[in-house]
């Protein structure tokens, strides 16, 4: 009570060792403690800093945990203002902040084995630095208000669990803060509002953001190699130059009114990576950059739902849908830019929806396993589709080759599709270049009906029970087996 100074004989800052088993330092009135080191913690029992009024830890304070602690409590009906440094860097144990309010103007660092639990009853306000590194964890559990006008840094291997945050907690702020994730921020199902004046005015996700509804409404979302795990994103997720966004555990992208949202994979050398089995639905994915490659990397099975539109940007260089996984398209893929190439290079690719190549863009099918068209594969207005690498090409749907367009079939052979029970239709209004391959027109093959209303080139055409439709039909350097 009434003030305390702790110093060494030479006047340098002294030390308070709050290290006994079940020991307590109690502040009963409004106090400022400065220019001292407070070492707190016991390997076998609880130690407590009890605050009954307002305790200000001055700029010259270092409050640190002992090397080995069980639980350190900073607790009481009062409040703490930290202008100094709080360092939890022992080999294990938990520090609990459980006062009415807690204001951090200085630094709180959790480094290594210790964890920090923020369980204040009123407001936790970070105006300084809140840093977690080397595997530490901070859990925010009880605060009725969590505000951040400073910086929160979550280091590699560390975690910030945000159990009780909502956007309205921080609306009294005039300046927002920065949160940098290099480890994990688990939002616990809460909404994080990234706006210019909120607690998350800048959110730099260089690690993993998990279990969050992320509202993008005027603040800054920083990306590098960024993992989104079981998140809902409200607004446009823009993947910029050199950025990689990794999706795990499900992702929903929507607008504020619940209508389908947008992923803009448009930065130079940008990537969207799907590492587990995922379904993405009810969204528009716009893909492509005028000067560089953009990639959709599929490591497992990606299902594009019926509500998906995956479209190229107006001007692209190369868009790659690639990886050791497989794609099932139940939605719409539209390549209709002014130029560039879309390459499908996954293990398998199943099209139950539609793939349309319209105009300047071209599509290269270079899957390692099976390309199965059960929907619509359409080429129009001068576009080209080249099938080059598939070990199996099956068609139970429809392939339409429009006037002025071309389908180059470099690696098809009849035995590729014999597992089919129902054949599909291929309509040629432009050019189908078979590349010297044999096309078997039979009732159950990939070409059960071949309507040549354009040009069939460089093919051995076997007529054995399927339908060959003719109108004004050009055969160019072909061999026909059967009765024409």
N, C-alpha and C positions, 0 to 999 in steps of 0.2 A: 504494500500500500504506500501511497505517497511518493513513489519514484524509487528507482534502484539503479545504481551504477556498479558495474562489475569490471574491474581492471586489474592488470598486473602491477607489480611494484614500480615498473618503469613508466606506467601510465598507458601502456598499450592495452588493446581490448582483452578482457578477461574471458573466463569460461564458466558457464553453468553446466554441470554434468548431471542431467536428470536421468540417471542410469540405474538406480536401485530397483529392485523388484517391487511392483505396485507403488511406485513413487509418484508424487504429484507436485507440480508448480502451479499455484493458484494466484490469479490476478483478480482482486475484488473491486478495484475502482478503475477509473480511466487512466491508463498508463502508456508511456512510451518507453520501450527498452531499445537501446541502441549501442553500437560499438561493442559487441560481445559475440561470442560463439556459444550457442546452446546446443549441447549434444544430448540426444534424447533416445532412450530405448534400452531394453533389457532382454537378454536372450531367452528368459524363462517366464516373463510375466508382463503385464500391462504397465505402461507409464502414461501419465496424463498431464497435459497443459490445460488447466481449467480457467476459462475466461468468463467472468461474471459481468463485465462492463465492456469497455472498448479498449482493446490492446492494439497499439501500433508498434510494429516491428520496424525499426528505423533502417535507413540505407546501409548502415554499418553492421547490421545483424546477419550472421550466418546461423540458421537453425538447421541442424543436420542430424540424421539418424546415426546411431552407433553402428558398428560393423555388423552386429547380429542383433535383431530385435524380434519380438513377437508381435505386439500391437502398440503403436503410439497413437494416443487420442488427443486432438486439439478440439476441445469441446466446451459446452456451457451455454448459458442464456445470452451471453454477450456476443460481440463481433470482433473480427480481426481485420486490421489493415496492414498488409505486408508491403513495405517499401524496400525490403532487403532481399535476402536469398534463402530459400528453403530447399534443402537438398536431401532427397531420400535415395541413398545409394548403398545401402547395406546388402548383405548376402541373401536376405529374405525377410519376410514380415510385411505388415500392412500399416500404413499411416492413414488415419481417418480424420477428416475435417468435419466437425459436427457442431459448429456454432450457429448462431442465428443468421448472420451474414458473414461473408468472407470476400474481401477485396484484395486482389493481387495486382499491385502496381510495380512490383519488382520481378522476381523470377521464382518459379516452382519447377524443380527438375527431378524427375523420377528416372533413375539410371540403374539398370541391372535388376537385381533380385527383388527389391522392394516394390510394393504396389501402393497406389494412392486411391482412397475412396472419398469422393466428394459427396457428403450427405448433409449439407447445410439445410437449415429449415427455411431460410428466406432466399436471399440472392447470392449467388456466386458470380462475381464480376471479375473477369480477367482483362486487365488493362495493360498487362506487361507480357511476360513470357511464361507459357505453360509448355514444358518440354518433356517428352517421354523417349527414352532411348535404351538400347541394349536389352530388349526383352521385357521392359517394364510395362505395367498396365495402370491406366487411370480409369476409374469407373465413376461416372456422374449418375447418382441414383435418386436423390431426394429433393434437390433444389426446386423451389417454386419458380425461380427465375434464374436463367443462365445467360449471362451477357459476355460478349467478347469484343473489345475494341483493341485488343493487342494481338498476340500471335500464339497459335497452338501448333506445336511441331511434334508429329508422331513418327518416331524413327523406325528404321527397318527392324522388323522382328518385334515391334512394340504394338500396343493396342490402346485405343481410347473407346470405352464402351459408354454410349450416350443413351441412358435408359429413360430419361424424363425431360427431353427437350421438346418444345413446340415453338413455332415461329413467333407467336405473340409474346413470348417471354422477353424479347429484346427490342420491342418497338420503341422504347423510350430512348434508345441510343440515337446519337446524331452522326456518329462515325462508326463504320463497321470495322471488323477485324479480319485477320488472316488465319486460316486453319490449313496447315500443311500435313498431309497424310503420307508417310513413308512406310508405315506398318498397316494397322487395321483400325478403322473407325467403324464400330458397330453401333448403328443408330437405334437398334432395338425396336424397329418398326415406326419410329418417329419421323416427322417431316422436318427436313432441313431446308430453310428458305435462303437461297443465295441471292441477296439483293444488296444494293449499295450501302444501306444503312443498318443492316442486321448484324447478328452475331457472326454470320458467315458471309461477310461482304466479298471475301475472296476465299474460295475453297480449292486448294491445290491437291488433287488426288494423284499422288505419285506412288500410292500403295493400293489399299483395298477399302472401298466404301461398301459396307454391308447393311442389309435390312433397313434401307432408307427410302423415304419418298423425297426425292430431290427436286425442289422447285427452282427453276432457272428464270429469274425475273429481274435482271438488271445488274446482278453482281458478276463476279468473274469466276469461271470454272477453269482451273488450270489442269492440263493433262500432260502426261509424258508416256510412261507405261502405266496404265491406270486400270484397275480391276473394279468392276461393278458386280456385286454379289447379291442376288435376290433383291434388286432395287426397282423402284418405279421412278421414272424420270418425267417430270412435267415441263414441257418446253422443247426446244430444239437442241439435241445433243450434237454439237459440231466437233468432229475429229479433225484437228488441224495438222499443219505441216509436221511430219515426223512423229506424230502421236500414234500410240497404240492403245486401243480400248479393249480390254479383256472382259468377256461376259461369262458369268458362272451363276448357276442356281436360279436362273430365270430373270428376265428383264421385261418391263412394261414401259412403253414410251407413249405418252399421251399429252394432249393439250389441257389447258386449265378447265375446259368444259367437258372433258372426258372423251373428246373425239380423238382419232388416231394422231399420234405425234410424228416427229421426224428425226431420223438419224442422218446427218449430213457428213458422209465419209468423203470429204472433198479436199482435204489438205494434200500437199505434195508428199508422196511416200507415206501416206497414212494407212492404218490397219485397224480393222475390227476383227477380233479373234474370239472364236467360240470354242472353249476348251472342254466342255462336257456336253451331254445330250440336251439340246435346247429346242424350244419352240418359240419363235418370234412371230407375233401376229399383230394385226390392227396397227400398222405403222407404215410410213413411207421411208424407205432407205434410198437416199440419193448418193450416187457413187461416181467418183471420177475427178480428175484434175487435168487441166489443159497441158501441164508441163511435165508430169511425172506419174509413176505407177501408184495405184491404190489397190488395196488387198482386203478381201474378206477371207480370213483364214479359218478353216473348219477342221477341228481336231477330233471330233466325235461325230454325232449325227445332228445336223441342223435341219429342222422342219420350218419352212416358211409357210405360215398359215394362210388361209383363204383371204384374210384381210390385209395381206402384205402387197405393197407395190415396191419392187426393187427396180429402180430406174437409173439410167446413166445421166450424168450432168450434161449440159448443153455441149460442152467441149471436153473431150477426154483424150488421154494418150493410151493407156492400157489399164483395164480393170481386170483383176485376177480374183476368181473364186476358186480357192485352192486348198490343199491340205490332205492329210491322211484320212480324214473323215469322209462323210457322205452327206449329200443334200437331198431333201425331199421338198419339192416345190409344189405347194397347193395354191399358191397365189399367182401373182403376175410379175413377170420379169420383162422389162421394156428397155431395149437398147435403141435409142432414137436420137442420139446426139448428132452433131455435124461431122464427126469423124472419130476414129480410134477403134480399138479392138477390145472386146470382152472375151476372156479366156476362162473356160470351165475346166479345172484341172484337179478335181477331187478324186477319191477312189471310185465312188458310184455317184450317179446323179439321176434322180427320178423326177420327171416332170409330169405332175398330175394336173397342173394348172395351165398357164400359158407362158410361152417365151416368144416374144415378138422382136424381130430385128427390122427396124424401119429407117431407111435413109442411109446416112453416112457411116454409121457404126457397122462393124462386122463382129461375128461371133465365131470363136474357135472352140470346138468340142474336143478336148484332149484328156478326157477322164481315163483313169488307169484300169477301171473295171468295166461296169455296164452303164451305158447311157440308155435309159428307158423313157420313151416318150409315150405317155398315156393320155396326154392332153393335146394341146395345140402348140405346134412349132411353126411359126409364120415368119416369112421373109418378104419384105416389100420395099418398093421405092429405091431399088438399087443396092440393097443390103446383100451381104454374103454370109452364109454359114458354112464353115469348113469342119467336117468330122474327120479327125486325123488319127487318134490314138486308141479309141475305145476297144477293149477286147471283146465287148458285146454291144451291139446297137439294136435295140428293139423298139418297135412302134406299134402300139395298139390304139393310138390316137390319130391325129391328123397332122400332116406336114404340108404346108402351102407355100409354094415358091412363086412369088408375084412377078409380074412383068418387069423385066430389067434387073431382076434379082437372081441369085445363084446359090445352089447348094452343092458343095464339093464333097464328095463321098470318097475319101482316100483309103479307108481301111474297113470296108464292109465285106462280109462274105455271108452266104446264105445260112450257114450253120450257126451263125451268131444268135439267131432268133428262133430256133426251133422249139424252145420251151413255151412259146406263146400258144394260146388256144384261140385267140381271136386276132386277126390281122388288122392293120391300120390302113389309112389312105394317104398316099403321097400325091399331091397335085403340083404339076410343074407348069408354071406360066412363064418362068424365066429359063434358067439353065440348071440342070442337075448333071454335074460332071462326076461320073462314077470312078474316074481315075484308074480304069482298066479292070475294075472289080466286076463280079457277077451279081446281078440283081435277080432274085428268084421271085417271080410274081405267082404266088400260090395262096390258097384261101386262108392259110393260118400263119403266113410269114409276116415279116415286117412290112412287106409290100404286097398285101393282099389285094389292094387296088392301087394301080399306078395310072394316074391320069396325065398323059403327056400333052399338054396344051402349049408347050413351049419347045425346049430343046433338051434331049437326053444325049449326053456325049460320053464317049469312051467307056461304053458298058458292054458286057455280055448279058443280054436280056433273056432269061429263061421263062417261057410262058407255059406254066404247068398247073393251071386250074384257077388262078386268080383272075382279076379283071384288068385289062389294059384299055384305058379310056383314051380315045383319040378325038381331035378336032382339026386344028391346023397344027400338025405335029412334026417336029424336025428330029431326025435321028442322025447323029454326027459321029462317024467313026465307030459304029456299033456292030456287034454280032448279035443276031436274034436267033434263039433256039426255040423252034415251034412254028406255029402257023401265025403269020402276021395278017 
